[in-house]
């Protein structure tokens, strides 16, 4: 398979840097082709702004989605964005690796999403009718590919548990898993999360590295998070609400968007 | 009161720009002092990196939390970050205004959080003991102040409802409300959310503007989202899990972190 790993940590000599090297080495050992987008090393521009749309007239009002759609259609995106889109089309598997900062991704990685997810490519795709609400949530230009997160946090695992003060990790990651990865079509694998990074000694690192290697060896076979497809009949159109009767009564919030046959958390 | 409004849209001639002007005018009409941090206009640097820590030796490994703590303690933060911290100390109310991009804030605003929330200021505060796990989640340097979001989205309101395909808006915003605002001490007011921005006509804008003015008039009196204080006795230490018996059986996920006397959603 072809694997694209997005790396979003400012220090190569970090736990994240070491885990990236572990993942890439194991993937290559398995015979996969690997590309790494090291956002800090690339000097990635995080904020989407007028400079993203060279075709926009000087006095024209910037409407980001409209400008993105126009630039995507005529192939007028900036070169850095176009290169990342080409990598996404090339890759069978996308891995986003980042430290969890303020319960989400670092700004530089969010800026990769904001800029690379062009209108007409990652959203604004497909027809709207009484049977479909565009190609999204399980359909779209990235359907048939797989994605997963590698995330590190200084916090303790129980703090991110079902009753932990931070909120459950699966729910905290839902806006990324479901909203950023499932949306343009990816099958999303359960995340690889490393907790209490400040206390990881050499033995702990070795155990973590081996777990990560195992996840790299099972990329093709790990069952994805069983999100419901938007256009599979489970949602009313145009309200896009889950049909009455679907979703176990005990389920609320994000967990409603898991298929009924799959019990458990929203991870 | 003193109000700081953080504005994170690249175009002044946008719906967001118009709503910002409405909010600021109403706040001034009420006699409040207002400062606006217009992140795009300020050319805000989004990605935290070595340049944030001039005191770091050239060959020293960058550990962001440690570098931030060291710089904060000796007053060696960069001037742009220090100015924002001064504004946060000055303000009684913080408003974050942004378009919802990929179910979260734009990268430039996430980069404001990543950089301005210094260690020792917004986190890493207070003592750890068998009675306290630091000053966070309702305590900390920003306790006693209020915060709220003004958010716009092209999506329809039912798509963000209790059973909507995007997930409930209150849950999608939980990582910001609870993880970014409640964490360093803010009382968090319910968000002001504008849906279907692409279809807002003149009458719709006027109605929205009037609702926003009303929210600006009631900043001091609107009840905050009733999150549980971490050190108020509801959580076990050190696992930081909600004590057995707390949280109605029907509640799961983020909603567990609302006080039991307050029924309803996690908004």
Interface residues (C-beta under 8 A of the other chain):
Chain A: X10 X11 X13 X14 X40 X44 X46 X47 X48 X49 X50 X61 X62 X63 X64 X65 X99 X101 X102 X103 X104 X105 X106 X107 X108 X110 X111 X113 X114 X117 X137 X154 X156 X158 X159 X161 X162 X163 X164 X165 X166 X167 X168 X171 X172 X174 X175 X178 X179 X180 X183 X230 X235 X238 X239 X240 X241 X242 X247 X250 X252 X253 X254 X255 X256 X257 X266
Chain B: X10 X11 X13 X14 X40 X44 X46 X47 X48 X49 X50 X61 X62 X63 X64 X65 X99 X101 X102 X103 X104 X105 X106 X107 X108 X110 X111 X113 X114 X117 X137 X154 X156 X158 X159 X161 X162 X163 X164 X165 X166 X167 X168 X171 X172 X174 X175 X178 X179 X180 X183 X230 X235 X238 X239 X240 X241 X242 X247 X250 X252 X253 X254 X255 X256 X257 X266
